[in-house]
Amino acid sequence: QFMENIDAVKELKLRASWGQTGNQEVPNKITQASYSLSTGAGYYLNSDLVLVNGITVNRTANPKLKWEVVEQFNVGLDFDLWSSKLYGSIEYFTKTTKDPILNIPSEPLSPTTTVWKNVDAQIVNKGFELTLGSRIINHKDLTWTMDVNASTLSNTIKDLPVSELYSGSISGPGLSGVTANIYKNGYEAGSFYMLKHLGFDANGKDIFEDRTGDGSINTDDRQIFEGAIPNFNFGINSQVRYKQFDLSFSFIGQTGGYLVNNSALNLNINNLASDRNVLRKFYEAGANTSNAVLLSSLYLEKSDFLRLNNLRLGYTFKIAKLNWLQSLNIYASAQNLFTITNYSGYDPLINTTKNVGGNQSLGIDYSTYPAAKTLLLGATVNF
């Protein structure tokens, strides 16, 4: 009642919520053991020396697996001011994954090197979400509305009982077993883990940071970089109507995330061959064709972008004299018209699935088809 005399405030609502859910997005049958017939090896049994193929254990059973619990808390404020001249909401959220199901190293003498377990760890996501809207113009023949949304996100791993887990397998000659993602306490899930590239010497040779100071470059010199998860996402939507014409558009964008350009790593000058295109970027940088292929921050790029995601122009005909037709609107629309980004790959929104042992990979671009530009002409008819 204290707001009844405040004409500017149409609505002001404080809300909070809390809940727990289970996560069903886990691989099938991971509580059960998995076996396969080993045709490449066997045993000679009995006196007649019959060769019998052996059985290989692919997955160790774990009947004690339980639900991975996702606990979420939200508190927010909804508002509508000056007869919807300005409306929206602001919200703070925390989302904590408890007892996550991960594929971790198994105990000694186990038939497999890894096992699916509920890990006594937490993956904590938290941030803010903001939505703002406005009916900028609201006349009989002309209306214009605009909505803006933005969100922040921080992600941290806590209490992981193993020193680290790896994922994000890298593709290319000489890169078997190389991974790009690391899961480690105190860091973002799927942070990047690789050598730090410092440039090229006078002969065009790669220079990497020797973290250990032992005079040689190897896996011990890898270091953790920021991950693929953007820390800021935003969108802009607008609708304009003038008499029978209508125009709408939407932009989306993100900042703060990174991608490993695995396609560039696989196709650079270190792989000179008749079936490969050599990237000019590496010639211009003065790299030497005899450099070894190593995963480094040379291939780590920001995934920041701004994209015109949708554009639509329509016209609604006046059909008052037609009893059998209620409305007719013809329109032209386009999706993914252009993207402003410094990322050198096809699409900064690409994420190739490169999981290792079931652990999720993040932020790897490898030969994934980009989003296509789409142009449409159509009509909406109501009878």
N, C-alpha and C positions, 0 to 999 in steps of 0.2 A: 504493500500500500504506500510506502514512502516514495515510490516512483510515479504515482498517479499524476502528480503535478509537474513532472518533468516531460515536457512535450517532445523533446529531441529524442528520447529513448522509447522506442517501440517495443524492444525485447532486450533483456539482459538476463542470461541464465548461466549459472555456475553448475558444472556437472563433474562427476568422478565415477570411475568404474574400475573393477578389478576382476580378474578371472584366470582360470587355468584350463588349458586344453592339451590333449595329447597330439603328438606328431606322427601321422601315419605315412609320411613321405620317407620311408626307409626301404631298402631292398627286400625282395620277397624271400621268405623261408630262411632268414639268417639265424634262426634259432636251431636249425637242423644242420647236420653234417652233409657235405657234398663230396661225391667221389667220381672219379673218371677212370676208364680203362687205359692203362699205360701200354700202348702197342709197341713202343720203342724199347721196352725192357721186359724181362720175364724170368721165370725159374724153370729149371729142368727137374721134374718131380717123378717119383716112382722109379722102378727098375728099368722101365722102357724109355726113360729120359724124354718124356713128353714135355714140350715147351708150353708153359702156362703163362699167359699174360698177367702182369701185376696190376694192382689197384692203387691209385694215387689219391690221397686226401687233399681235396681242394679247399675245403672250409671246415673248420673245427666247430662242432655243435656247442651251443650255449643256451640251454633251456631256461636259464635264469634271467634272460633279457626281459625288461619291463618297459612300459611306456616312457618315452622321452617327454618331459613335461615343459610346456611353455607357459610362463606366468607373465601376465601383462597388467600394468597399472596405467591409467590415463586420468588426467585432470584437465579440464578445459573451460573456456568461457565463450558462450555464443552471444552475439549482439546484433541488433538491428537499429540503426540510428537515422533520424531525419527522414522518416517515411521511406526507408530503404535506399536513401542516397548512399549510405554506407552500411554494409552488413558483412558478417563473416564470423570467424572463430579463431581462437588461438588455443593450442593444446600442447601439453607436455606428456611424454610417454616414456615408460621403461618396459622393455620386453626381455625377460631372462629365460634362457633355455637351460633347464636343469637335467642332470643325468643324461647328457646327450649320448646317442648311440654312435660310436666311432669304431673304426677298424684299426686297432692298436697292436703294437708288437706283443706276441704271445710269450708265455713262460718257457724257460728252457725245457727241452725234451718234448715239446708240443709237436704234433704232426704237421703243423703249418706255422709259418713265420708270423702270421697275424691272426687276430680273433676279434669278432664283433662283441663289444661289451658296453654296458652302461658305465660311462666314465664319471667319476665324482668331480665334475667340473661345471663351470658356468660360462655361457656365452651371453654377454650383456649388450643389448642395444638400447640406446636412449637418444632422445632428441626432441625437437619442437616441430609442430606443424601449424602453418598459418594459412588461412583462407580469407581473402578479402574480395568483396564484390560491390558493384555500384550500378544503380540505374541512373546513368549520367544524364540522359535525355528521355523524357517520357511524355511525348505529345501524340496527338491523334495520327498524324502522318509520318512522324519520325520518332523512332525509339533507338536507344543505344545503351547496351549493358556491357559490362566488362567484369571478368573474374580473374583473380590472380591467386595462385597457390604456391607455397614454398615449404620446404622441410629440411631439417638438419638431421644428421645421423652420426653417432659415434658407436663403434663396435669394439669390444674388448673381450679377450679370453681370460678366464680366471680359474685357478686351482686345477689346471691340467696335470694329472699325475705322472705324465711322461715328459721328458725334456722338450720334445717337439715331434710333430707329425708332418709328413710331406705329401703334396699333391701337385697337380698341374704338370703332367708329363709334356715334355718339349719334343717336337718332331723335327727330324732332319738327319742327314748323314753324320755319324759320329756323335749323336746326341742321345743314344739309347740309355735309359735310366736317369736322364737329367730331369729335374723337376724345378718348377718356378715358384710354387706356393709353400708357405710354412705356417703351421699352427703352433703357437708358442705363447706361454703365459705373459700377460701384459701387453700383447700386441693384437692388432686387428686380425680377425679370422681371414686366412688366405693372404696374408701379407706376402710380398715378393721377396725372394731370397736368392741372391746372385752376386756375381762379381761387380765391383764398381769400376766403370770405364772412365778413364781420365783423359782420353784423347789418343793422338797418334804421335809417334816420335818422328825425327827427321827422315827416316827411311820408310815411313808409312806403317810401321808396326803398331799394333794395339798397345796401349799402356793401361794396366790395371793396378788398382790399389793393393799393395802388399800389406795386408792387415797384420799378419804374423811377424813380418820383418825378417823372414828367413831367406829372402832372396829368390824364392820361387813362387809361381802362381799356381794354386791348386784349390780344391774345394774348401780348405780351411780358411781361405781368404774371402769367402762369401759373407755378405752382410744383409741385414733386413732393411727393406725399403717399404714405403707406404703401399697400401693394397689397392684392390680394384674397386672397393665400395665407395661411391661418391659421398662426400660429406654434405653436399648441398644439391637439392633438386628443385626445379621450379617449372611453372607452367603459366601461360597467359591465354585466356579465351575471351573472345569478343563477338557480339552479335549486333548488327545494325540493320534496321528496317526503315525504308523510305517508300511510303505508299505501297506499291505491289512488289517492290524489289527487296531482296534480303541478301545480306552479306555476312559471312561468319569466317573466323580464322582462329587457329590455335598454334601457339609456339610451345615447345618443350626444351628443357636444357638441364645440364648438370655441370658441377665443378668438383674438383678434389679427388677424382679417381684416376687410376692408371691402367694401362693395358700393356701386355707383352706382345709385341708384333712378331709372332712366331713365323708368319709368312715372310717377312723381311729377312729374318735370321736364316730361313731355309733357302732363300733365293738370292742371297747377296754374292759378292764377288768371290767369297771363299769357296763357292761351289760352281766354279766355271765348268760348264758342260754344255753340250749341244742342245739339250732339251730345257735349258733354263734361261730366263731373262735376267741379265745383270742389272742391278739397280744403280742408276746414275749417282744417287746420293753418296754412295761409298767411294766412287771415283773422285767426286768433288771434294770429299773430306781427306783425300790423300792416302787412303788405306792401301795396304800391300796385298796383292793377290795370294801371297803365301801364308797369310795369317791363319791361325787355327780357329776353328769354329768353337766359340765358347759363349755360354749364356751370360750376358752382362747387362748393365744398365744402359748400354748403347741402344738396346731394343726396347727399353721401357719408356713409354710415351704417355703424356697426359690424355685423358679421354674427355676433357671439357668440350662442350658443344652447345650450339643454339640451333634448333631446327624448326622450320615452318612445317608443322606436322599435318595441318589440314587447312584448306581454303575452299570456300563454297560460295557461289553466286547463283541466286535463283530469282524467278519471277512468277508471281501468282496471278492467274487470270481471273477477271470478274466474270462470273457465270450465273448471275442471278436469274437469267431468263431460261436456264436449262433445268427442268425439274429432275431429270434423270442423273445429273452430275452435281455433286456437292462442291468439289474443289479440284483445281488442276494447277500444279506447280512444276515448272521445268527448271532444271538446274545443271550447272557444270561444277565439278569438284575435282580437287587434286590432293593427293597425299604425298608427304615426303618430298616437297618441292625443292628445298635446298637445305644444306647443313653447313654452318660456319664452325670450323674446327681446325686445329693445328695437327690433329692426328693424321699420320701419313697413310694409314690403311683405308679400306673401303668405308668402314662404318664404325664410329666410336661406341655404338651400342652392341657390338658383336661380343658374344662370349661362347667360345668353342668348349664343348664338354671334354675335359682331359683329366677325369678323375683318376686317382691312384688308390687301389685297394678299397674303393667305395667312398673315400674321403673326397669331398667336393672341391673341384677346381674353380678358380675365379680369375677373370680378366685375361684370358689367353685368346688371341686372334690367330687362327690357323685355317686358311682356305675356307672360311665360312661365307656363304653367299649373302651379300648385303641386302638391306631392305630396298625394295624396288619403288621407283616413282610410279604413281598411278594417276591416270586421268580418266574421268568418268563424265558422260553425258546421260541424263536420265530425266524421268518425270515421276511425280507422285500424284496419283489419281484416287479420289474418293467418290464412290457412287452412292 
